[in-house]
Amino acid sequence: MSFLAPLFLLGGLAVALPVVFHLIRRTTREQTLFSSLMFLQPSPPRLTRKSRLEHLLLLLLRCLALALLAFGFARPFLKQTAANDHDAAAAKRIVVLLDSSASMRREGLWAAARQQAEAVLRRVTPADQVAVFTFDRQVTPLVNFDQWKAMPAGDRVGQALNRIGEASPGWSATLLGNALVRAAEELADDDTTKAGGPRQIVLISDIQEGSRLDQLQAYEWPKGIQVLVEPVKARAASNASVQLVTESADADRNADPVVRVRVSNAADAKREKFQVGWTRREAPGFVGAAVDVYVPPGQSRVVPVPVPTNAPGLNQIILRGDDEPFDNSVFVLPPEAAHINVLYLGAEAAEDTHQPLFFLRRALPETRRQAIQVMARPPAAALAASEAEAAALFVVTDALPDDRAALLREQMLAGKIVIFAPKSAASAPTLARLLGRESVAMEEAKPDKYAMLADIDFRHPLFAPFADPRFSDFTKIHFWKYRKVDAAGIPDGRVVAKFDSGAPALLDAPVGKGRLLVLTSGWQPEDSQLALSSKFVPLLYSLLELTGGLTTAPSQYLVGDSVALTGLSGNATTLRIPDGTTVPLAVGSTNFSQTLQPGIYTITSAPVPKQFAVNLDPAETRTMPLSVDELEHRGAPVTATVLVDTATDAKHQAILQSSEAESRQKLWRWLIAAALAVLLGESALAGWTARRSIALEGTPA
């Protein structure tokens, strides 16, 4: 027999107390006063050689109760039974989840995680079934249950350890909830095995605050599946990180170029002073002057980093002064502006301040996010097919020849949008050709004073940005004249806005995959106040959003994101990843999803080489430990938290086996119950003995 807490055996020394009490002679119960002895002091009986033990059965019961209590608190167990526990118990099904996210690149973490995984695998028995998975954004099986069963029993642990040795941490974020759900589903699959033993998920991770647990929230955890957490701890307590702050779209174009980054410091950090600056991948030092940053623990600072002059090709900012370098770099590329071509068909000069073209060009200036080019063409001028193909939006203000109208209709059938804002009712035949009808009724209308927009459908995408009551007031825009169009002559058309007279102000007519927007009054001052109002520019940008031309690629991607490949030729394409390796892309590829490391990716064989930056997920830089209670709150039952000391793994394994055997046998319960039974018997015997002694003392000699 062995003991889990042998120090409690020292309590067995208390067995001597009943013996001492029995050897002490007590004074008699009855007292008789004598006059000649009343001034003498009473004295208890002394222990002498003549002292004799009395009531031996009571003495034995009391000693036995103390001995049983001491043995019970020492938590005894049978070693022989512990050695055979694995054979007697039902086979376990175990899923080992090994964290391979970017935060595991910190010093010492991955080595500790591998050692803990080895310790777990070496504790399994031949009857157990084990699966090993690594996880970050994705869950990758190293060994599944079928592969484990197919391996020879003696080679299972070795082969699993070899596959763990071949794995390494990547750069992706930690989707811990997704990994736990996948592991639970593997264990809950009854078709895999009929084993009825315990089902366990052994989670080996740094469990940092950036771990995402969202998927656990809506998942109903299967009954009987335990989660055992074996955390690993980084050697360095301090960690700071740097992330790119997205530039505002309305940033000042004339200001000196700067890139803003956020420097965050962990709450348990021991460092407060850092430096950020530009660097090149091939050179370790700063390019230009570095910026000193003071960030107290648990806080963050947004720092503008000036772009050095006469240093082209810089695309990396680094943080210096931190103990953990895995999150100390951020890659920067200027965002590509969206190029949008607007083809304007109207017979007026661009400098005429009273015509629609003048206001249209000034309402669509070039910004950091988009470069909008308004190309003006006379209605009768020859229009190349390439120009029409390149245009995202068409604006027509005058009557068009039949061939021009037919060309625009083809573009609408293919999915383009045409705005028809006629200056006079003489353009009615052009409207009919664009709609593919024989004729459309249109006539001039001039109100007594002015007309206003009285009925607007704010569910339409064009007016949806104005749906808020703060922006939905269009009554301050006056219309001096408009063209009255018979909406009944356009059966598929939708009246989006009406004048207070009930006449249509804006009609939306579908033409094939595209649409024709008919604006019955122009925005120039001759027709209305629309061009001079604050609603004009937002309306134009709503139109551009309808075309899809304002959709721009993000300035940066995160590791694991899928990148849309646009503007590529139909030929084979190659892409160079940050480590210098060239990856071939299949003909017609539209997406690239192998963004497995941060850095600059370059499409080398494109007509114009394109680049995009990939950075670490900001959540991965939050390396403070996450409370295991969070798993409980999300529904995953954490039944034990085990921390493996890899330096004394054999001793730790023996302790675990002893603890498991003792918890299964629970001999201490029987010993405590026996002690209580002995004490009850001792109490009954002591009462009987006391009553008998009193009776004997009262009997005459």
KOLMI-311537 format. One record per residue (C-alpha): x, y, z. Coordinates in steps of 0.02 Angstrom, whole numbers. Example, Ala and Ser with C-alpha at 12.3 -4.5 7.8 and 13.67 -1.06 7.14 Angstrom:
2
+--------+--------+--------+
!      u !      v !      w !
+--------+--------+--------+
!    615 !   -225 !    390 !
!    684 !    -53 !    357 !
+--------+--------+--------+
//
This chain:
701
+--------+--------+--------+
!      u !      v !      w !
+--------+--------+--------+
!      0 !      0 !      0 !
!     58 !    177 !    -40 !
!      1 !    347 !     19 !
!    -33 !    504 !    -82 !
!     -8 !    618 !     71 !
!    107 !    518 !    186 !
!    141 !    666 !    302 !
!    -30 !    640 !    380 !
!     35 !    475 !    449 !
!    123 !    580 !    581 !
!    -50 !    604 !    654 !
!    -38 !    422 !    709 !
!     73 !    482 !    851 !
!    -87 !    542 !    933 !
!   -120 !    358 !    976 !
!    -10 !    386 !   1129 !
!   -136 !    508 !   1204 !
!   -268 !    379 !   1254 !
!   -131 !    272 !   1334 !
!    -70 !    420 !   1437 !
!   -246 !    466 !   1490 !
!   -280 !    287 !   1545 !
!   -120 !    283 !   1648 !
!   -164 !    443 !   1741 !
!   -256 !    407 !   1902 !
!   -406 !    517 !   1928 !
!   -475 !    575 !   2096 !
!   -626 !    486 !   2161 !
!   -795 !    557 !   2126 !
!   -852 !    557 !   2309 !
!   -772 !    676 !   2434 !
!   -780 !    661 !   2623 !
!   -728 !    808 !   2730 !
!   -622 !    775 !   2884 !
!   -582 !    912 !   3007 !
!   -406 !    858 !   3032 !
!   -370 !    857 !   2841 !
!   -463 !   1010 !   2780 !
!   -304 !   1116 !   2771 !
!   -212 !    991 !   2659 !
!   -197 !   1017 !   2470 !
!   -271 !    879 !   2357 !
!   -149 !    801 !   2235 !
!   -188 !    695 !   2080 !
!   -121 !    520 !   2068 !
!     54 !    506 !   1996 !
!    118 !    389 !   1865 !
!    214 !    256 !   1953 !
!    266 !     83 !   1917 !
!    114 !     27 !   2011 !
!     -3 !    116 !   1885 !
!   -103 !     -9 !   1786 !
!   -207 !      6 !   1627 !
!   -393 !     -7 !   1651 !
!   -534 !    -31 !   1525 !
!   -421 !   -104 !   1390 !
!   -562 !   -119 !   1262 !
!   -599 !     67 !   1274 !
!   -414 !    104 !   1255 !
!   -401 !     -4 !   1099 !
!   -555 !     76 !   1019 !
!   -489 !    251 !   1048 !
!   -316 !    210 !    979 !
!   -396 !    123 !    829 !
!   -505 !    277 !    789 !
!   -352 !    392 !    788 !
!   -253 !    271 !    680 !
!   -395 !    256 !    555 !
!   -411 !    445 !    542 !
!   -223 !    463 !    512 !
!   -227 !    329 !    377 !
!   -380 !    406 !    295 !
!   -303 !    580 !    284 !
!   -144 !    503 !    210 !
!   -252 !    445 !     61 !
!   -191 !    267 !     37 !
!   -202 !    169 !   -124 !
!   -145 !      1 !   -189 !
!      1 !     11 !   -309 !
!    -36 !   -153 !   -391 !
!   -210 !    -94 !   -433 !
!   -140 !     71 !   -499 !
!    -25 !    -21 !   -617 !
!   -170 !   -120 !   -686 !
!   -293 !     25 !   -692 !
!   -269 !     57 !   -878 !
!   -308 !   -123 !   -918 !
!   -461 !   -127 !   -806 !
!   -531 !     40 !   -862 !
!   -619 !     67 !  -1026 !
!   -513 !    130 !  -1171 !
!   -504 !    318 !  -1191 !
!   -529 !    422 !  -1346 !
!   -414 !    573 !  -1344 !
!   -395 !    719 !  -1465 !
!   -235 !    817 !  -1441 !
!   -252 !    998 !  -1500 !
!    -83 !   1079 !  -1529 !
!    -83 !   1267 !  -1553 !
!     21 !   1318 !  -1705 !
!    -32 !   1500 !  -1719 !
!     87 !   1648 !  -1734 !
!     93 !   1681 !  -1547 !
!    174 !   1510 !  -1524 !
!    329 !   1578 !  -1612 !
!    379 !   1661 !  -1449 !
!    539 !   1596 !  -1372 !
!    522 !   1425 !  -1292 !
!    335 !   1402 !  -1325 !
!    339 !   1280 !  -1470 !
!    473 !   1171 !  -1390 !
!    373 !   1164 !  -1228 !
!    214 !   1123 !  -1324 !
!    298 !    979 !  -1416 !
!    366 !    910 !  -1252 !
!    194 !    918 !  -1172 !
!    119 !    830 !  -1323 !
!    253 !    695 !  -1306 !
!    211 !    675 !  -1121 !
!     26 !    654 !  -1162 !
!     60 !    525 !  -1298 !
!    178 !    423 !  -1189 !
!     42 !    407 !  -1057 !
!    -83 !    323 !  -1174 !
!   -109 !    136 !  -1171 !
!   -124 !     17 !  -1319 !
!   -313 !     14 !  -1293 !
!   -330 !    203 !  -1307 !
!   -372 !    290 !  -1471 !
!   -286 !    456 !  -1507 !
!   -298 !    591 !  -1641 !
!   -176 !    737 !  -1654 !
!   -223 !    904 !  -1735 !
!   -133 !   1070 !  -1754 !
!   -237 !   1227 !  -1766 !
!   -227 !   1412 !  -1806 !
!   -355 !   1483 !  -1928 !
!   -375 !   1307 !  -1994 !
!   -375 !   1138 !  -1907 !
!   -246 !   1021 !  -1984 !
!   -248 !    835 !  -1940 !
!    -78 !    757 !  -1908 !
!   -149 !    589 !  -1854 !
!   -335 !    548 !  -1858 !
!   -422 !    403 !  -1772 !
!   -421 !    292 !  -1927 !
!   -234 !    318 !  -1953 !
!   -201 !    282 !  -1769 !
!   -295 !    117 !  -1777 !
!   -207 !     68 !  -1939 !
!    -34 !     89 !  -1861 !
!     51 !    -55 !  -1769 !
!     20 !    -35 !  -1582 !
!    205 !    -19 !  -1544 !
!    235 !    115 !  -1677 !
!     87 !    230 !  -1645 !
!    168 !    348 !  -1521 !
!    331 !    355 !  -1619 !
!    246 !    397 !  -1784 !
!    135 !    527 !  -1701 !
!    288 !    608 !  -1622 !
!    376 !    611 !  -1790 !
!    231 !    704 !  -1869 !
!    228 !    827 !  -1725 !
!    414 !    852 !  -1749 !
!    386 !    896 !  -1932 !
!    255 !   1028 !  -1888 !
!    297 !   1208 !  -1844 !
!    201 !   1365 !  -1793 !
!    138 !   1474 !  -1935 !
!     84 !   1656 !  -1943 !
!   -104 !   1639 !  -1933 !
!   -226 !   1693 !  -1798 !
!   -291 !   1578 !  -1660 !
!   -467 !   1516 !  -1694 !
!   -478 !   1417 !  -1533 !
!   -668 !   1401 !  -1538 !
!   -662 !   1325 !  -1712 !
!   -529 !   1199 !  -1656 !
!   -627 !   1145 !  -1501 !
!   -786 !   1122 !  -1603 !
!   -692 !   1017 !  -1732 !
!   -616 !    909 !  -1595 !
!   -784 !    886 !  -1509 !
!   -863 !    832 !  -1673 !
!   -724 !    705 !  -1700 !
!   -757 !    630 !  -1528 !
!   -946 !    636 !  -1549 !
!   -941 !    534 !  -1710 !
!  -1007 !    364 !  -1657 !
!   -964 !    285 !  -1824 !
!   -778 !    304 !  -1793 !
!   -771 !    186 !  -1644 !
!   -884 !     99 !  -1521 !
!   -768 !    128 !  -1373 !
!   -866 !    173 !  -1217 !
!   -726 !    247 !  -1114 !
!   -690 !    429 !  -1070 !
!   -679 !    555 !  -1212 !
!   -552 !    693 !  -1187 !
!   -485 !    845 !  -1279 !
!   -309 !    889 !  -1224 !
!   -277 !   1072 !  -1269 !
!    -94 !   1123 !  -1278 !
!    -85 !   1311 !  -1306 !
!    -27 !   1477 !  -1236 !
!   -214 !   1523 !  -1228 !
!   -185 !   1707 !  -1258 !
!   -316 !   1845 !  -1254 !
!   -319 !   1856 !  -1443 !
!   -391 !   1680 !  -1459 !
!   -560 !   1686 !  -1544 !
!   -699 !   1588 !  -1459 !
!   -848 !   1651 !  -1559 !
!   -892 !   1482 !  -1633 !
!   -914 !   1406 !  -1461 !
!  -1053 !   1529 !  -1422 !
!  -1180 !   1448 !  -1537 !
!  -1117 !   1269 !  -1519 !
!  -1206 !   1143 !  -1408 !
!  -1066 !   1049 !  -1322 !
!  -1088 !    858 !  -1327 !
!  -1111 !    772 !  -1160 !
!   -970 !    671 !  -1087 !
!   -826 !    760 !  -1177 !
!   -696 !    833 !  -1061 !
!   -572 !    972 !  -1100 !
!   -403 !    959 !  -1015 !
!   -295 !   1115 !  -1032 !
!   -107 !   1103 !  -1029 !
!    -46 !   1283 !  -1045 !
!    128 !   1333 !  -1100 !
!    209 !   1493 !  -1041 !
!    331 !   1604 !  -1134 !
!    501 !   1635 !  -1058 !
!    492 !   1824 !  -1084 !
!    350 !   1911 !   -993 !
!    361 !   2073 !  -1091 !
!    285 !   2094 !  -1264 !
!    245 !   2245 !  -1371 !
!    175 !   2249 !  -1547 !
!    149 !   2365 !  -1695 !
!     -1 !   2372 !  -1812 !
!    -43 !   2477 !  -1963 !
!   -178 !   2610 !  -1940 !
!   -283 !   2629 !  -2097 !
!   -271 !   2802 !  -2171 !
!   -428 !   2906 !  -2179 !
!   -501 !   2932 !  -2353 !
!   -510 !   3120 !  -2327 !
!   -328 !   3139 !  -2274 !
!   -240 !   3297 !  -2330 !
!   -155 !   3263 !  -2496 !
!    -38 !   3410 !  -2475 !
!     31 !   3359 !  -2306 !
!    199 !   3273 !  -2288 !
!    180 !   3086 !  -2316 !
!    169 !   2988 !  -2154 !
!    111 !   2815 !  -2106 !
!     21 !   2796 !  -1941 !
!     52 !   2642 !  -1835 !
!    -15 !   2586 !  -1667 !
!    111 !   2527 !  -1537 !
!     31 !   2419 !  -1401 !
!    113 !   2360 !  -1241 !
!     58 !   2209 !  -1138 !
!    -10 !   2237 !   -963 !
!    129 !   2131 !   -886 !
!    268 !   2212 !   -988 !
!    429 !   2269 !   -907 !
!    479 !   2387 !  -1047 !
!    406 !   2557 !  -1087 !
!    523 !   2641 !  -1211 !
!    528 !   2588 !  -1394 !
!    578 !   2649 !  -1566 !
!    486 !   2632 !  -1732 !
!    553 !   2669 !  -1903 !
!    573 !   2613 !  -2082 !
!    688 !   2471 !  -2130 !
!    729 !   2358 !  -2276 !
!    709 !   2171 !  -2267 !
!    890 !   2141 !  -2315 !
!    962 !   2270 !  -2193 !
!    940 !   2266 !  -2003 !
!    953 !   2452 !  -1966 !
!    832 !   2597 !  -1981 !
!    819 !   2696 !  -2142 !
!    804 !   2877 !  -2092 !
!    769 !   2940 !  -1917 !
!    679 !   2826 !  -1795 !
!    534 !   2887 !  -1689 !
!    547 !   2866 !  -1499 !
!    388 !   2800 !  -1419 !
!    341 !   2789 !  -1235 !
!    202 !   2663 !  -1202 !
!    160 !   2615 !  -1022 !
!    108 !   2434 !   -989 !
!    -69 !   2396 !  -1040 !
!    -85 !   2547 !  -1155 !
!    -62 !   2591 !  -1339 !
!     -6 !   2743 !  -1438 !
!    -38 !   2794 !  -1619 !
!    125 !   2858 !  -1693 !
!    148 !   2948 !  -1861 !
!    305 !   2884 !  -1947 !
!    369 !   3004 !  -2082 !
!    412 !   2926 !  -2249 !
!    598 !   2957 !  -2286 !
!    638 !   3057 !  -2442 !
!    753 !   2989 !  -2577 !
!    726 !   2812 !  -2514 !
!    610 !   2726 !  -2638 !
!    546 !   2551 !  -2612 !
!    524 !   2559 !  -2424 !
!    380 !   2450 !  -2368 !
!    420 !   2389 !  -2192 !
!    409 !   2473 !  -2021 !
!    485 !   2387 !  -1870 !
!    477 !   2407 !  -1682 !
!    636 !   2399 !  -1578 !
!    655 !   2377 !  -1391 !
!    541 !   2226 !  -1369 !
!    586 !   2051 !  -1309 !
!    474 !   1956 !  -1431 !
!    506 !   1998 !  -1615 !
!    365 !   1896 !  -1696 !
!    243 !   2044 !  -1698 !
!    367 !   2187 !  -1718 !
!    351 !   2214 !  -1906 !
!    216 !   2289 !  -2015 !
!    218 !   2296 !  -2204 !
!    151 !   2449 !  -2293 !
!    100 !   2483 !  -2473 !
!      7 !   2639 !  -2531 !
!   -172 !   2589 !  -2573 !
!   -210 !   2577 !  -2757 !
!   -334 !   2709 !  -2814 !
!   -489 !   2648 !  -2903 !
!   -486 !   2709 !  -3084 !
!   -661 !   2749 !  -3146 !
!   -702 !   2810 !  -3321 !
!   -861 !   2910 !  -3347 !
!   -911 !   2940 !  -3529 !
!  -1010 !   3101 !  -3551 !
!  -1108 !   3124 !  -3713 !
!  -1165 !   3305 !  -3731 !
!  -1146 !   3453 !  -3848 !
!  -1067 !   3586 !  -3739 !
!   -897 !   3657 !  -3696 !
!   -810 !   3594 !  -3540 !
!   -779 !   3773 !  -3480 !
!   -961 !   3827 !  -3492 !
!  -1011 !   3862 !  -3312 !
!  -1195 !   3846 !  -3353 !
!  -1190 !   3668 !  -3422 !
!  -1199 !   3497 !  -3334 !
!  -1021 !   3443 !  -3385 !
!   -941 !   3586 !  -3287 !
!  -1024 !   3534 !  -3124 !
!  -1001 !   3348 !  -3154 !
!   -812 !   3362 !  -3168 !
!   -796 !   3469 !  -3013 !
!   -905 !   3354 !  -2910 !
!   -792 !   3204 !  -2948 !
!   -614 !   3259 !  -2903 !
!   -467 !   3142 !  -2891 !
!   -434 !   3078 !  -2714 !
!   -318 !   2954 !  -2631 !
!   -448 !   2819 !  -2650 !
!   -511 !   2847 !  -2826 !
!   -459 !   2930 !  -2988 !
!   -617 !   2974 !  -3085 !
!   -594 !   3028 !  -3266 !
!   -740 !   3112 !  -3353 !
!   -717 !   3093 !  -3541 !
!   -829 !   3213 !  -3640 !
!   -880 !   3167 !  -3817 !
!   -998 !   3259 !  -3936 !
!  -1154 !   3158 !  -3976 !
!  -1112 !   3144 !  -4161 !
!   -928 !   3102 !  -4136 !
!   -865 !   2928 !  -4174 !
!   -859 !   2821 !  -4017 !
!   -732 !   2681 !  -4010 !
!   -789 !   2516 !  -3939 !
!   -638 !   2513 !  -3823 !
!   -694 !   2678 !  -3745 !
!   -866 !   2609 !  -3713 !
!   -794 !   2450 !  -3639 !
!   -681 !   2549 !  -3522 !
!   -819 !   2663 !  -3459 !
!   -906 !   2617 !  -3296 !
!  -1043 !   2748 !  -3314 !
!  -1124 !   2840 !  -3460 !
!  -1205 !   3012 !  -3446 !
!  -1315 !   3072 !  -3591 !
!  -1385 !   3249 !  -3596 !
!  -1423 !   3272 !  -3782 !
!  -1504 !   3175 !  -3924 !
!  -1394 !   3037 !  -3997 !
!  -1383 !   2962 !  -4171 !
!  -1459 !   2791 !  -4189 !
!  -1292 !   2700 !  -4194 !
!  -1232 !   2785 !  -4032 !
!  -1396 !   2743 !  -3947 !
!  -1382 !   2563 !  -4006 !
!  -1203 !   2552 !  -3937 !
!  -1258 !   2615 !  -3766 !
!  -1402 !   2493 !  -3764 !
!  -1280 !   2350 !  -3794 !
!  -1177 !   2411 !  -3648 !
!  -1331 !   2413 !  -3536 !
!  -1378 !   2238 !  -3592 !
!  -1204 !   2185 !  -3537 !
!  -1228 !   2263 !  -3363 !
!  -1179 !   2448 !  -3378 !
!  -1277 !   2598 !  -3312 !
!  -1332 !   2747 !  -3415 !
!  -1394 !   2912 !  -3342 !
!  -1511 !   3001 !  -3461 !
!  -1535 !   3184 !  -3410 !
!  -1605 !   3271 !  -3567 !
!  -1592 !   3459 !  -3583 !
!  -1752 !   3466 !  -3685 !
!  -1898 !   3359 !  -3739 !
!  -1819 !   3344 !  -3911 !
!  -1716 !   3198 !  -3843 !
!  -1871 !   3087 !  -3828 !
!  -1822 !   2977 !  -3979 !
!  -1654 !   2940 !  -3897 !
!  -1742 !   2883 !  -3738 !
!  -1853 !   2769 !  -3841 !
!  -1703 !   2689 !  -3929 !
!  -1613 !   2663 !  -3764 !
!  -1766 !   2576 !  -3695 !
!  -1792 !   2476 !  -3855 !
!  -1964 !   2550 !  -3885 !
!  -2040 !   2636 !  -4035 !
!  -2079 !   2798 !  -3944 !
!  -2091 !   2877 !  -3772 !
!  -2199 !   3030 !  -3734 !
!  -2101 !   3178 !  -3665 !
!  -2145 !   3362 !  -3650 !
!  -2077 !   3517 !  -3566 !
!  -2151 !   3570 !  -3400 !
!  -2120 !   3734 !  -3310 !
!  -2202 !   3764 !  -3139 !
!  -2269 !   3934 !  -3089 !
!  -2130 !   3961 !  -2963 !
!  -2032 !   3799 !  -2939 !
!  -2056 !   3615 !  -2910 !
!  -1991 !   3510 !  -2764 !
!  -1960 !   3327 !  -2734 !
!  -2110 !   3268 !  -2635 !
!  -2106 !   3078 !  -2644 !
!  -1938 !   2987 !  -2633 !
!  -1910 !   2800 !  -2617 !
!  -1768 !   2790 !  -2490 !
!  -1759 !   2602 !  -2514 !
!  -1679 !   2629 !  -2684 !
!  -1487 !   2614 !  -2679 !
!  -1471 !   2790 !  -2749 !
!  -1563 !   2869 !  -2602 !
!  -1523 !   2741 !  -2467 !
!  -1381 !   2849 !  -2394 !
!  -1511 !   2985 !  -2361 !
!  -1635 !   2873 !  -2269 !
!  -1587 !   2945 !  -2100 !
!  -1709 !   3084 !  -2051 !
!  -1563 !   3202 !  -2028 !
!  -1522 !   3193 !  -2214 !
!  -1689 !   3153 !  -2297 !
!  -1748 !   3333 !  -2323 !
!  -1743 !   3376 !  -2510 !
!  -1869 !   3520 !  -2500 !
!  -1734 !   3653 !  -2510 !
!  -1688 !   3600 !  -2687 !
!  -1794 !   3696 !  -2812 !
!  -1824 !   3638 !  -2991 !
!  -1863 !   3777 !  -3115 !
!  -1915 !   3662 !  -3256 !
!  -1917 !   3478 !  -3301 !
!  -1967 !   3356 !  -3439 !
!  -2132 !   3270 !  -3409 !
!  -2115 !   3085 !  -3454 !
!  -2261 !   2965 !  -3463 !
!  -2212 !   2828 !  -3338 !
!  -2349 !   2716 !  -3407 !
!  -2252 !   2708 !  -3570 !
!  -2109 !   2623 !  -3477 !
!  -2198 !   2471 !  -3403 !
!  -2041 !   2399 !  -3324 !
!  -1987 !   2566 !  -3253 !
!  -1989 !   2609 !  -3069 !
!  -2026 !   2786 !  -3013 !
!  -1895 !   2821 !  -2880 !
!  -1937 !   3005 !  -2849 !
!  -2083 !   3119 !  -2894 !
!  -2110 !   3306 !  -2899 !
!  -2245 !   3386 !  -2793 !
!  -2351 !   3390 !  -2950 !
!  -2346 !   3200 !  -2958 !
!  -2237 !   3195 !  -3116 !
!  -2089 !   3074 !  -3112 !
!  -1922 !   3154 !  -3063 !
!  -1816 !   2996 !  -3073 !
!  -1857 !   2831 !  -3158 !
!  -1758 !   2670 !  -3148 !
!  -1785 !   2554 !  -3298 !
!  -1696 !   2386 !  -3311 !
!  -1615 !   2351 !  -3479 !
!  -1542 !   2176 !  -3487 !
!  -1414 !   2158 !  -3348 !
!  -1395 !   2347 !  -3334 !
!  -1511 !   2491 !  -3301 !
!  -1563 !   2660 !  -3370 !
!  -1587 !   2802 !  -3246 !
!  -1695 !   2941 !  -3318 !
!  -1674 !   3109 !  -3231 !
!  -1813 !   3221 !  -3297 !
!  -1729 !   3382 !  -3238 !
!  -1545 !   3426 !  -3255 !
!  -1430 !   3479 !  -3114 !
!  -1367 !   3636 !  -3202 !
!  -1431 !   3805 !  -3134 !
!  -1540 !   3829 !  -3286 !
!  -1647 !   3679 !  -3233 !
!  -1626 !   3665 !  -3044 !
!  -1523 !   3699 !  -2888 !
!  -1466 !   3518 !  -2876 !
!  -1284 !   3550 !  -2927 !
!  -1269 !   3687 !  -2795 !
!  -1342 !   3583 !  -2653 !
!  -1252 !   3472 !  -2528 !
!  -1347 !   3321 !  -2596 !
!  -1267 !   3324 !  -2768 !
!  -1098 !   3245 !  -2730 !
!  -1169 !   3104 !  -2621 !
!  -1295 !   3065 !  -2758 !
!  -1155 !   3049 !  -2887 !
!  -1055 !   2934 !  -2773 !
!  -1210 !   2828 !  -2747 !
!  -1217 !   2812 !  -2935 !
!  -1035 !   2760 !  -2943 !
!  -1065 !   2631 !  -2808 !
!  -1206 !   2559 !  -2914 !
!  -1080 !   2532 !  -3053 !
!   -960 !   2441 !  -2937 !
!   -820 !   2558 !  -2986 !
!   -788 !   2619 !  -2808 !
!   -745 !   2446 !  -2745 !
!   -561 !   2458 !  -2700 !
!   -440 !   2328 !  -2638 !
!   -395 !   2347 !  -2454 !
!   -231 !   2431 !  -2413 !
!   -177 !   2276 !  -2319 !
!   -227 !   2094 !  -2298 !
!   -208 !   1980 !  -2148 !
!   -118 !   1813 !  -2150 !
!   -239 !   1684 !  -2219 !
!   -348 !   1807 !  -2315 !
!   -399 !   1771 !  -2493 !
!   -337 !   1904 !  -2615 !
!   -437 !   1944 !  -2772 !
!   -328 !   1942 !  -2929 !
!   -396 !   2071 !  -3049 !
!   -331 !   2144 !  -3210 !
!   -228 !   1992 !  -3257 !
!   -206 !   1930 !  -3433 !
!   -265 !   1760 !  -3488 !
!    -87 !   1693 !  -3491 !
!     -2 !   1597 !  -3352 !
!     47 !   1706 !  -3204 !
!    179 !   1690 !  -3069 !
!    179 !   1765 !  -2896 !
!    329 !   1794 !  -2782 !
!    296 !   1769 !  -2596 !
!    394 !   1860 !  -2458 !
!    526 !   1724 !  -2435 !
!    576 !   1742 !  -2619 !
!    492 !   1585 !  -2682 !
!    397 !   1599 !  -2847 !
!    226 !   1517 !  -2853 !
!    143 !   1481 !  -3022 !
!    -39 !   1531 !  -3040 !
!   -159 !   1435 !  -3149 !
!   -229 !   1518 !  -3305 !
!   -387 !   1612 !  -3262 !
!   -351 !   1619 !  -3075 !
!   -460 !   1747 !  -2988 !
!   -404 !   1724 !  -2807 !
!   -247 !   1683 !  -2711 !
!   -272 !   1607 !  -2539 !
!    -96 !   1548 !  -2493 !
!    -54 !   1704 !  -2393 !
!     35 !   1602 !  -2259 !
!    165 !   1729 !  -2203 !
!    173 !   1918 !  -2180 !
!    264 !   2022 !  -2308 !
!    251 !   2093 !  -2484 !
!    179 !   1981 !  -2621 !
!    218 !   2026 !  -2801 !
!    129 !   1967 !  -2958 !
!    284 !   1962 !  -3067 !
!    215 !   1910 !  -3236 !
!     69 !   2033 !  -3243 !
!     73 !   2165 !  -3381 !
!    106 !   2290 !  -3241 !
!    183 !   2206 !  -3086 !
!     62 !   2217 !  -2941 !
!     98 !   2207 !  -2756 !
!     -3 !   2183 !  -2599 !
!     46 !   2181 !  -2416 !
!      0 !   2045 !  -2292 !
!     16 !   2076 !  -2105 !
!     -8 !   1982 !  -1943 !
!   -183 !   1980 !  -1871 !
!   -188 !   2115 !  -1734 !
!   -280 !   1995 !  -1618 !
!   -129 !   1880 !  -1619 !
!    -23 !   2015 !  -1535 !
!   -132 !   2010 !  -1378 !
!    -24 !   1883 !  -1288 !
!    -87 !   1905 !  -1109 !
!   -152 !   1737 !  -1041 !
!   -337 !   1708 !  -1060 !
!   -433 !   1644 !   -910 !
!   -484 !   1463 !   -931 !
!   -653 !   1513 !   -859 !
!   -691 !   1593 !  -1028 !
!   -701 !   1418 !  -1102 !
!   -825 !   1369 !   -967 !
!   -930 !   1524 !  -1002 !
!   -937 !   1477 !  -1187 !
!   -997 !   1301 !  -1147 !
!   -836 !   1197 !  -1155 !
!   -821 !   1101 !   -989 !
!   -642 !   1115 !   -926 !
!   -627 !    972 !   -802 !
!   -443 !    986 !   -760 !
!   -296 !   1100 !   -784 !
!   -133 !   1006 !   -798 !
!     38 !   1085 !   -808 !
!    174 !    964 !   -862 !
!    350 !    993 !   -799 !
!    451 !    922 !   -942 !
!    613 !    916 !   -842 !
!    538 !    788 !   -720 !
!    415 !    704 !   -836 !
!    441 !    528 !   -766 !
!    408 !    586 !   -589 !
!    259 !    687 !   -647 !
!    188 !    538 !   -739 !
!    206 !    430 !   -582 !
!    117 !    563 !   -479 !
!    -23 !    573 !   -607 !
!    -43 !    384 !   -607 !
!    -45 !    379 !   -416 !
!   -171 !    519 !   -407 !
!   -281 !    434 !   -536 !
!   -273 !    267 !   -444 !
!   -310 !    348 !   -275 !
!   -457 !    447 !   -345 !
!   -528 !    290 !   -422 !
!   -506 !    178 !   -269 !
!   -555 !    308 !   -136 !
!   -498 !    199 !      9 !
!   -500 !    351 !    123 !
!   -689 !    347 !    123 !
!   -692 !    174 !    197 !
!   -562 !    221 !    327 !
!   -659 !    375 !    382 !
!   -819 !    273 !    390 !
!   -730 !    141 !    495 !
!   -663 !    276 !    612 !
!   -838 !    346 !    637 !
!   -905 !    171 !    672 !
!   -766 !    141 !    800 !
!   -803 !    307 !    884 !
!   -988 !    263 !    897 !
!   -943 !     95 !    974 !
!   -820 !    179 !   1093 !
!   -952 !    304 !   1148 !
!  -1077 !    165 !   1184 !
!   -948 !     63 !   1278 !
!   -888 !    213 !   1378 !
!  -1068 !    253 !   1431 !
!  -1100 !     75 !   1483 !
!   -936 !     67 !   1581 !
!   -974 !    231 !   1671 !
!  -1147 !    174 !   1721 !
!  -1079 !      8 !   1782 !
!   -945 !     95 !   1887 !
!  -1073 !    208 !   1970 !
!  -1182 !     59 !   2007 !
!  -1037 !    -35 !   2085 !
!   -985 !    114 !   2190 !
!  -1161 !    128 !   2262 !
!  -1170 !    -57 !   2312 !
!  -1126 !    -92 !   2497 !
!   -974 !   -197 !   2524 !
+--------+--------+--------+
//
